[in-house]
Amino acid sequence: MTQALRLTAWCFAIAAAWTSPPAAAADHFAQRFALQLEDGAAYYSVTLPATVYAASQRNDLGDVRVFNDAGEAVPYSLDTPREPARPAPALRAVSWFPVLPAAPGGNGAPVGVAMAADGSLRATSAPPPRAQHDVDLIDTGRAPRSGQIGALRVHLRDDNYQGRVSIESSDDLRHWQPAGDAQLLKVHYNGSLLSQDRIELDGAHARYLRLHWLDGVPYVESMDAEVHTGVAGPARRGDAQREWREGIVAHAGPGAGDYFFTTGGPYPVDRLRVSLPQPNTVVPAVVYSRAGLDAPWREVSRATLFRLHNGAVEQNNPSLELKPDTDRQWRVVVDTRSGALGSGSLTVAVGWQPATLSFAARGAAPFVLMVGSAAASSAAVARDELLAGAASTVASARLGDVPLPAAQGTRAGSSVLSDAHAPRRYLSWVALALAVSSLGMIAWWLARIAQSRVREVAADVAAAPGVTSAAMDDAGIGGNANIDDGPDHEKS
């Protein structure tokens, strides 16, 4: 009996251990993508597109895996780009000159401006009438060798201006290249001053800039150049690598001024662009996010949202810059004291810098990337540990645009989800069958013991003096025990 009980306990323990939810859930990945390799290298890297983020069920992309054709997981690393911390730029005043187009056959300098031997510019005549010029020539001066002009700040004297500008750069006043564009704004609205005076430059290293006013020339108070020292590469490199998910509609909530939206994946959002539904709207807003329904809201940004229309020019608030935030649920609370948003809903775009996955091409191709398992935990290793000094041999891979069907792809696409853990499933069934059989043996054993006890009790009662068969029948043990009444009963 004791051995049967022990056997039953062990069987149930094995079944519970091998059918526990974490082990079973780790077998399932929601999406699979083909990895296209070209160079036959030992290592490959691929930038993860938005479809991988949308399929992931973990905020850290811990459910991403790479399998070879045999269904074997291969080593991989996962690196999320981070913009380097930049020191505050130094502001340096620059000289500007309202000019007319350069005369044909000149030395490259526009009419009314001369270049000195050191490259500096000076005015040689009075500026052209305001109605006749739409270009300002800017001399940024000598920049440090390690310096770079990241932006131009144009301080307007006008109290009400909206206009588009474009900018070009040159080293010799002859050859010009596009260097950026922007919309400038200085507007008093409902007692508030809305100002946008910054023109982001596309990594311009040239000394001279040419500013084209596309919607009329304002009165300029001064201009400053933002000079970054010790900066390598283009100033807007992070913006070039950033991906965007646009067209997200924020739905109105039960409270006045509350709007809610979800990003649809664990995107590491570091830019948030909020567009208002109606023109000529200015409203303060607070932005919150949270990881799930049970988590509290936390504030991530405050800003004044605006959308102003002036003829052919429409000005919108710039994108909000955030620390990378993988929360899926977001909330925008606008101030309703100035009329809120009117009719319509907010539309939102979220931007992020995608992670790069590097993996070892171990085993036979084709390789497949799997993602989408809440039970999986990260198996990524450090990139240096993965490559082991072979960084120069890393080739580029490409991820398929469309997820693979459930029954196609590599053998990993089918076997890893079913056959890889078939022994676990079979052993679980065997353990459960043994446990049920043990319980049946115990029940049969207990029934035998109970029947034996009933016979013993019936025999003791029958042997007692003065006990008749009718009395035993009334007690419920006569017929069931099948006891012989003996000679004394026959004589009666």
C-alpha positions in Angstrom: 0.0 0.0 0.0 2.8 2.4 0.9 4.6 1.6 -2.3 1.5 2.3 -4.3 1.0 5.7 -2.7 4.7 6.6 -3.3 4.3 5.6 -7.0 1.3 7.8 -7.4 2.9 10.8 -5.8 6.0 10.5 -8.1 3.8 10.1 -11.2 1.8 13.3 -10.4 5.0 15.2 -9.6 6.5 14.2 -13.0 3.3 15.2 -14.8 3.1 18.5 -13.1 6.8 19.4 -13.7 6.7 18.5 -17.4 3.3 20.2 -18.2 3.9 23.4 -16.2 2.7 26.5 -18.1 6.1 28.2 -18.5 7.6 25.2 -20.3 4.6 24.7 -22.5 4.3 28.5 -23.4 8.0 28.8 -24.3 7.4 26.4 -27.3 5.1 28.9 -29.1 6.3 31.9 -31.3 3.6 33.9 -33.0 5.5 35.0 -36.1 8.4 33.7 -38.2 10.4 35.7 -40.8 12.8 34.4 -43.4 16.4 35.7 -43.2 18.0 36.3 -46.6 21.8 35.9 -46.5 24.1 36.7 -49.5 27.8 36.6 -48.8 28.3 33.2 -47.0 29.9 35.0 -44.0 30.2 33.6 -40.5 28.2 36.4 -38.9 25.3 38.5 -40.1 23.4 41.6 -38.7 19.9 42.8 -39.5 18.1 45.9 -38.4 14.7 44.9 -36.9 11.7 46.4 -38.7 8.5 47.5 -37.2 6.8 44.1 -37.9 9.1 42.4 -35.4 8.3 44.9 -32.7 4.6 44.6 -33.4 4.8 40.8 -33.0 6.9 40.8 -29.9 5.2 40.2 -26.5 8.0 41.5 -24.4 9.2 45.1 -23.9 12.9 44.0 -24.2 12.5 41.9 -27.3 13.4 39.0 -25.2 11.3 36.6 -27.3 13.4 37.1 -30.5 15.2 33.9 -31.6 17.1 32.8 -34.7 16.9 29.1 -35.9 18.8 27.2 -38.6 17.3 24.7 -41.0 17.6 21.9 -38.4 15.5 23.8 -35.9 18.6 24.7 -33.7 18.8 28.1 -32.0 21.9 30.0 -32.9 23.8 32.5 -30.8 22.8 36.2 -31.3 23.2 39.6 -29.8 20.7 42.5 -29.7 21.9 46.1 -29.7 19.7 49.1 -29.3 21.2 52.4 -30.6 21.5 55.3 -28.2 22.2 58.9 -29.3 25.5 60.0 -27.7 25.1 62.6 -25.0 25.9 66.0 -26.6 27.2 68.9 -24.6 25.2 72.1 -24.9 26.2 73.9 -28.1 28.0 77.2 -28.0 26.1 80.1 -29.6 28.2 82.4 -31.8 26.8 85.5 -33.4 27.1 85.6 -37.2 26.9 88.4 -39.8 24.3 88.4 -42.4 23.8 90.6 -45.5 20.6 91.2 -47.5 21.7 90.7 -51.1 20.6 90.6 -54.7 21.6 87.9 -57.2 25.3 87.9 -58.2 26.3 89.8 -61.3 27.3 87.6 -64.3 31.1 87.2 -64.7 31.8 88.2 -61.1 34.1 86.6 -58.6 31.3 84.7 -56.9 30.4 87.3 -54.3 26.9 88.7 -54.6 26.4 92.4 -55.5 27.1 94.6 -52.5 29.3 92.2 -50.7 33.1 91.7 -50.9 35.3 88.9 -49.5 38.5 89.8 -47.6 41.7 87.7 -47.8 40.8 85.8 -44.6 37.4 84.9 -46.1 35.3 87.3 -44.1 32.6 89.2 -45.8 31.8 92.9 -45.7 29.1 95.1 -47.2 30.3 97.4 -50.0 27.0 99.2 -50.5 23.7 99.9 -48.9 21.4 96.8 -48.6 18.7 96.5 -51.4 15.2 97.7 -50.7 13.2 95.3 -48.6 10.7 94.7 -51.4 13.5 93.6 -53.8 15.4 91.0 -51.8 14.5 87.6 -50.6 17.9 86.2 -49.8 20.3 86.7 -46.8 23.9 85.8 -47.1 25.5 84.5 -43.8 29.1 84.4 -42.8 29.5 81.9 -40.0 33.2 82.8 -39.4 36.0 80.4 -38.7 34.8 77.3 -36.8 37.1 75.1 -34.7 38.5 72.2 -36.6 36.6 69.8 -34.5 33.5 72.0 -34.5 30.3 71.7 -36.5 27.4 74.0 -37.0 24.3 72.1 -36.0 21.6 74.8 -36.4 21.0 78.4 -37.1 18.9 80.5 -34.8 17.1 83.5 -36.4 15.8 86.0 -33.8 12.9 88.0 -35.3 11.9 91.5 -34.4 8.4 91.0 -35.8 5.7 90.2 -33.3 3.7 88.2 -35.8 5.4 86.1 -38.4 4.9 82.7 -40.0 7.1 81.7 -43.0 9.0 78.9 -44.7 12.8 79.1 -45.2 15.3 77.0 -47.0 19.1 77.2 -46.6 22.1 76.4 -48.7 25.8 76.1 -47.9 29.0 76.9 -49.7 32.8 77.2 -49.2 33.5 79.6 -52.1 30.3 81.4 -52.8 30.2 79.7 -56.2 29.0 76.1 -55.5 26.0 75.7 -53.3 24.4 72.6 -51.7 21.1 72.2 -49.9 21.6 72.4 -46.1 18.1 72.3 -44.6 14.7 73.9 -44.4 12.3 74.9 -41.7 9.3 77.0 -40.7 9.9 80.0 -38.5 7.2 81.3 -36.2 6.7 84.2 -33.8 3.0 84.6 -32.8 1.2 86.0 -29.8 -1.9 83.8 -29.2 -4.3 84.0 -26.3 -1.7 85.8 -24.2 1.0 83.3 -25.0 4.1 83.7 -27.2 4.7 80.9 -29.6 8.2 81.0 -31.1 10.1 78.7 -33.4 13.4 80.3 -34.4 15.7 77.3 -35.0 16.7 76.0 -38.5 18.3 72.5 -38.2 21.2 72.0 -40.6 22.1 68.8 -42.3 25.6 68.6 -41.0 26.9 71.6 -42.8 30.6 72.2 -42.5 30.7 75.1 -45.0 31.5 78.7 -43.9 28.9 80.5 -45.9 25.1 80.0 -45.8 22.4 81.4 -48.0 18.9 81.8 -46.5 15.9 81.9 -48.9 12.7 83.5 -47.5 9.8 81.7 -49.2 6.9 83.6 -47.6 8.2 87.2 -47.3 11.2 88.7 -45.5 10.8 89.4 -41.8 12.7 92.0 -39.7 15.6 90.1 -38.3 17.0 91.2 -34.9 20.1 88.9 -34.9 21.4 85.4 -35.9 23.4 82.9 -34.0 25.0 79.6 -35.0 24.9 76.6 -32.7 28.5 75.2 -32.7 29.0 71.7 -31.5 32.6 70.8 -30.6 34.1 67.3 -30.7 31.2 65.9 -32.9 31.9 63.4 -35.6 29.5 62.7 -38.4 26.3 64.4 -39.4 24.4 66.2 -36.6 21.1 64.5 -37.8 22.4 61.0 -38.1 19.9 59.7 -35.4 17.0 61.3 -37.3 18.1 59.5 -40.5 18.1 56.1 -38.8 14.8 56.7 -37.0 11.7 54.8 -38.1 8.1 56.2 -37.7 4.7 54.6 -37.2 2.2 57.2 -38.3 -1.6 57.5 -38.5 -2.3 56.4 -34.9 -5.7 57.8 -33.8 -6.1 58.9 -30.2 -9.6 58.2 -29.0 -11.4 60.5 -26.6 -11.7 59.1 -23.1 -14.5 59.5 -20.5 -12.9 62.6 -19.0 -12.8 66.0 -20.6 -9.6 66.6 -22.6 -8.5 62.9 -22.2 -7.2 61.1 -25.3 -5.9 57.5 -25.4 -3.9 55.6 -27.9 -1.7 52.5 -28.1 1.5 52.1 -30.1 0.8 48.4 -31.0 4.2 47.1 -29.9 7.2 47.7 -27.6 8.7 50.4 -29.8 11.4 52.3 -27.9 9.7 55.6 -28.6 12.0 58.7 -28.4 9.9 61.1 -30.6 6.2 61.8 -30.4 4.5 63.9 -33.1 1.0 65.0 -32.1 -1.2 66.6 -34.7 -4.3 68.7 -33.8 -7.6 68.1 -35.7 -8.4 71.8 -36.5 -6.3 74.7 -37.6 -5.8 77.8 -35.4 -5.7 75.8 -32.2 -3.3 76.3 -29.4 -3.5 74.1 -26.3 -1.2 73.1 -23.4 -1.0 69.3 -23.0 0.6 66.7 -20.7 1.6 63.2 -22.1 1.6 60.1 -20.0 2.4 56.4 -20.6 2.1 53.1 -18.9 3.1 49.5 -19.5 -0.3 47.8 -18.8 -3.8 48.2 -17.5 -2.7 47.6 -13.9 0.3 50.0 -14.0 -0.1 53.6 -13.0 0.2 56.5 -15.5 3.5 58.3 -15.4 4.2 61.7 -16.9 6.7 61.7 -19.8 6.4 65.2 -21.4 4.7 68.6 -21.3 4.3 70.8 -24.3 2.1 73.5 -26.0 0.5 72.0 -29.0 -0.5 74.3 -31.8 -1.6 74.3 -35.4 -1.7 77.8 -37.0 -2.8 78.6 -40.5 -1.8 81.8 -42.3 -2.6 81.8 -46.0 -0.5 79.2 -47.7 1.6 78.5 -44.6 0.5 76.1 -41.8 2.6 75.8 -38.7 2.6 72.8 -36.4 4.2 72.1 -33.1 7.6 70.2 -33.4 8.0 66.6 -32.3 8.4 66.0 -28.6 11.8 64.5 -27.7 11.5 61.7 -25.1 13.8 59.2 -23.4 13.3 55.8 -25.1 9.9 54.5 -23.8 8.6 51.0 -24.6 5.2 51.4 -23.0 2.3 50.5 -25.2 -0.4 52.6 -23.7 -0.4 56.4 -23.9 -2.6 59.2 -22.7 -2.7 62.9 -23.8 -4.5 65.3 -21.4 -5.2 68.7 -23.0 -6.2 71.9 -21.1 -9.9 72.5 -21.7 -10.0 76.1 -20.4 -9.3 77.5 -23.8 -11.8 75.4 -25.7 -9.7 72.2 -26.0 -9.6 70.8 -29.5 -13.1 71.3 -30.8 -14.4 68.5 -33.0 -12.2 65.7 -34.3 -9.5 63.6 -32.7 -5.7 63.8 -32.2 -3.5 61.9 -34.6 -0.2 60.7 -33.4 3.1 59.4 -35.0 5.7 57.6 -32.9 9.4 57.5 -33.8 12.2 55.2 -32.6 15.7 54.0 -33.5 15.4 50.3 -34.3 17.6 47.6 -32.7 20.2 45.6 -34.6 20.3 41.8 -34.3 23.6 40.0 -35.0 23.8 36.2 -35.2 26.3 33.4 -35.9 25.4 31.5 -39.1 25.8 28.1 -37.4 24.4 25.1 -39.2 22.7 24.9 -42.6 20.6 27.6 -44.2 17.9 28.8 -44.5 17.7 30.7 -41.3 14.5 32.0 -39.7 13.8 34.7 -37.1 11.0 33.9 -34.6 9.3 36.3 -32.3 6.2 36.4 -30.1 6.2 34.4 -26.9 5.3 35.9 -23.6 7.0 33.0 -21.7 10.3 33.3 -23.5 13.1 35.3 -21.8 16.1 36.9 -23.5 18.9 34.6 -24.6 21.0 37.4 -26.2 24.7 37.6 -25.5 27.0 40.7 -25.7 28.0 41.6 -29.2 31.7 41.4 -28.3 31.2 37.9 -26.9 29.3 36.8 -30.0 31.8 38.1 -32.5 35.0 37.2 -30.5 37.1 39.7 -32.4 35.5 39.0 -35.9 33.7 42.2 -36.3 35.2 42.8 -39.8 33.4 39.7 -41.1 29.9 40.7 -40.2 27.7 40.8 -43.4 24.3 42.3 -43.8 21.1 40.1 -43.8 17.6 41.1 -44.9 14.4 40.1 -43.2 11.5 39.1 -45.2 8.7 41.7 -45.5 5.9 39.2 -44.9 5.7 36.6 -42.1 6.1 33.0 -43.1 2.9 30.8 -43.0 2.6 28.5 -40.1 3.4 25.3 -42.2 6.2 26.8 -44.3 9.7 28.1 -43.9 12.6 26.0 -42.6 12.1 22.8 -40.6 12.5 25.0 -37.6 9.2 26.6 -38.6 7.3 23.4 -38.1 9.4 21.0 -36.0 10.4 23.5 -33.4 6.9 24.2 -32.5 5.7 20.6 -32.4 8.2 17.9 -32.8 11.0 19.4 -30.7 9.2 18.9 -27.5 7.2 15.7 -28.4 9.1 13.6 -25.8 8.0 16.0 -23.1 4.4 15.6 -24.2 4.6 11.8 -24.4 6.3 11.5 -21.0 3.5 13.6 -19.5 0.9 11.3 -20.8 2.7 8.2 -19.6 3.1 9.8 -16.1 -0.6 10.6 -16.0 -1.6 7.1 -17.1 0.6 5.5 -14.4 -0.9 7.9 -11.8 -4.5 6.9 -12.8 -3.6 3.2 -12.8 -2.1 3.6 -9.3 -5.3 5.2 -8.1 -7.3 2.3 -9.5 -5.1 -0.2 -7.7 -5.6 1.7 -4.4 -9.4 1.8 -4.9 -9.4 -2.0 -5.6 -7.2 -2.6 -2.5 -9.5 -0.5 -0.3 -12.6 -2.3 -1.6 -11.0 -5.7 -0.7 -10.2 -4.6 2.8 -13.7 -3.2 3.3 -15.4 -6.4 2.1 -13.1 -8.5 4.4 -14.1 -6.3 7.4 -17.8 -6.8 6.7 -17.4 -10.6 6.7 -15.6 -10.5 10.0 -18.2 -8.3 11.6 -21.0 -10.5 10.3 -19.3 -13.7 11.6 -19.0 -12.2 15.1 -22.6 -11.1 15.2 -23.8 -14.6 14.0 -21.8 -16.3 16.7 -23.4 -14.2 19.5 -26.2 -16.1 21.5 -29.8 -15.2 20.7 -29.2 -13.7 17.4 -31.7 -14.8 14.7 -31.5 -14.5 10.9 -34.4 -12.0 11.0 -32.5 -9.8 13.3 -29.4 -9.9 11.1 -31.6 -9.1 8.1 -33.0 -6.1 10.0 -29.5 -5.0 10.7 -28.6 -5.2 7.0 -25.9 -7.8 7.3 -27.7 -11.1 6.9 -28.1 -11.6 3.2 -25.1 -9.5 2.2 -22.7 -11.6 4.3 -23.9 -15.0 2.9 -23.5 -16.6 6.3 -24.6 -20.2 7.0 -27.2 -20.2 9.8 -25.9 -23.5 11.3 -27.7 -26.5 12.9 -29.5 -24.5 15.6 -31.3 -22.5 13.0 -32.5 -25.5 11.1 -34.0 -27.1 14.3 -36.2 -24.0 14.9 
